[in-house]
Amino acid sequence: MHYIGSKERLLDFLQTQITLHVSKPLKQCRMCDLFAGAGSVSRHFAPQVAQLQCNDIEYYSYLINHAYLATASLQDYPEQLDALGGLKGHEGWITQHYTAQGGRLYFNDENARRIDAIRQEIETWMRSGRIDTQRYRLLLATLIVAASAVANTTSVFSAFLKTLKKSAQKPLVLQPLEITPQRASPHLIHNADANTLLPKLQGEILYLDPPYNLRQYGANYHLLESIAHYVPFTPQGKTGLGAYHSSAYSRRKDAFSALSNLLHQAHFEYIFLSYSSDGIINNDAIAHLMRRIGTYHQATIPHKRFNAKNATAASHRTTEFLHILHKPYM
Ligand SMILES: C[S@@+](CC[C@H](N)C(=O)[O-])C[C@H]1O[C@@H](n2cnc3c(N)ncnc32)[C@H](O)[C@@H]1O
C-alpha cells in the first residue's frame, strides 16, 4: 500500500540515527511510534525493542497495525479468507455510492459488490461470536489492503480517475497479510489522538512522524475509513467525503502549538521527530523549541517524496529532517 508520508525508504537512516543516539541496547528499550500510519517504522523496530506501542488516529491504520503487530494466531486464517473471497457480491452501501452508478468511480461494480458482501459477512461473523475481536481486526485489515489495491485512484481517495485504470479492473483478491504470529504479544496498539494519548505513556524512545502539510489524512483516505467503520451516511459532493478527523498538525495555525505541547508532555528519554523541509512548521523553529527542552541534535537526508498526484513521474525531491531530543531527566 502506497501511503503518503511513508518512511519505508528511510528505515536505514532511522535505524542508524536511533542506534547512534540511544545509549542503551534497543532490546532494553520501550518504543512508541505515535503517528504510525501504514506502520513501516513500527514493523521495522518491533522485533528489535522490548516493547512497541503504536498509535494512529485513523481507524483503518489502527486495524492494519493491529493485524501486523498484535495478531496472536493465524489458525484458520487461510480458510476464512477462502470463505470470504468466495462470496458472491451484492449491492450495498459502497456499491451505491462509490461506483459508476453512484457517480463516483472509485471501484468497478463487481469489486464494490464484493467489498460490500465481504464487509457485511465479517460483521455477521463477529456479532454471532464465530470470530473474536482480534480476528475481526485481522480480516478487516486484509479487506482494507485488498480494496486499496483495486481502487481507481492515484493511491489517495481525495479524487478518483475518470476511467478505470488497469489495476482497478482486476478482481479484488484477499491476500493473507504477512504476519509473524506471536503467542503473547507484548505490543500495544492504540487508536487515539496523539496529544491526548501521550501523557499516559512512558518509555525510552518516542518516534514522531506527524503530518507536515495541509493535506488531512482523514480526507485523503476517507474511503478506507468508511470501509473500516461501515456505518452508512449520506456521502457529500464529488468525492463522497463524510465527516473526518481534522488533525492540528495539518492546520497552519495549530501545528506548532500542538507539537510544542506534545514535546513538553512526553515521558520518554529520547525523542526522534521526522519532518520535511517543505513542512508547514519551520525546521529552525523546531530546533529552537527542542533546545529549550533538552539536548538537541539534527540529522538530514535527501528524500524522493512519493507524489500521489503523479505517481509515475519523477518524485519530488526534499530534505528529510530528523530532530533528536534527549530529555535526560526523564
Ligand atoms: C506521515 S504519516 C505517518 C507515516 C508512517 N510513519 C509510515 O511510515 O507509514 C502521519 C500519520 O499521522 C496520523 N495523524 C494525524 N494527526 C494525528 C493525531 N492528532 N494523532 C494521531 N495520529 C495522527 C495520520 O493519520 C497519519 O497516518
The ligand as a Tripos MOL2 file, in Angstrom:
@<TRIPOS>MOLECULE
LIG
   27    29     1     0     0
SMALL
NO_CHARGES

@<TRIPOS>ATOM
      1 C1          3.3220   10.9690    7.9110 C.3       1 LIG1
      2 S1          2.0530    9.8410    8.3320 S.3       1 LIG1
      3 C2          2.9230    8.5570    9.1740 C.3       1 LIG1
      4 C3          3.5580    7.6200    8.2060 C.3       1 LIG1
      5 C4          4.2020    6.4080    8.8760 C.3       1 LIG1
      6 N1          5.3850    6.7710    9.6230 N.3       1 LIG1
      7 C5          4.5360    5.3450    7.8350 C.2       1 LIG1
      8 O1          5.7240    5.1100    7.5660 O.co2     1 LIG1
      9 O2          3.5880    4.7570    7.2730 O.co2     1 LIG1
     10 C6          1.2180   10.6820    9.6230 C.3       1 LIG1
     11 C7          0.1130    9.9060   10.3320 C.3       1 LIG1
     12 O3         -0.3290   10.6800   11.4490 O.3       1 LIG1
     13 C8         -1.6950   10.4160   11.6670 C.3       1 LIG1
     14 N2         -2.2330   11.5280   12.4890 N.ar      1 LIG1
     15 C9         -2.5170   12.7860   12.1180 C.ar      1 LIG1
     16 N3         -2.9020   13.5190   13.1680 N.ar      1 LIG1
     17 C10        -2.8640   12.7080   14.2460 C.ar      1 LIG1
     18 C11        -3.1480   12.8880   15.6160 C.ar      1 LIG1
     19 N4         -3.5480   14.0800   16.0960 N.pl3     1 LIG1
     20 N5         -2.9990   11.8370   16.4510 N.ar      1 LIG1
     21 C12        -2.6050   10.6210   15.9800 C.ar      1 LIG1
     22 N6         -2.3320   10.3920   14.6740 N.ar      1 LIG1
     23 C13        -2.4450   11.4220   13.8210 C.ar      1 LIG1
     24 C14        -2.2750   10.3070   10.2680 C.3       1 LIG1
     25 O4         -3.4780    9.5610   10.2610 O.3       1 LIG1
     26 C15        -1.1260    9.6240    9.5040 C.3       1 LIG1
     27 O5         -1.3340    8.2310    9.4090 O.3       1 LIG1
@<TRIPOS>BOND
     1     1     2 1
     2     2     3 1
     3     2    10 1
     4     3     4 1
     5     4     5 1
     6     5     6 1
     7     5     7 1
     8     7     8 2
     9     7     9 1
    10    10    11 1
    11    11    12 1
    12    11    26 1
    13    12    13 1
    14    13    14 1
    15    13    24 1
    16    14    15 ar
    17    14    23 ar
    18    15    16 ar
    19    16    17 ar
    20    17    18 ar
    21    17    23 ar
    22    18    19 1
    23    18    20 ar
    24    20    21 ar
    25    21    22 ar
    26    22    23 ar
    27    24    25 1
    28    24    26 1
    29    26    27 1
@<TRIPOS>SUBSTRUCTURE
     1 LIG1         1 GROUP 0 **** ****
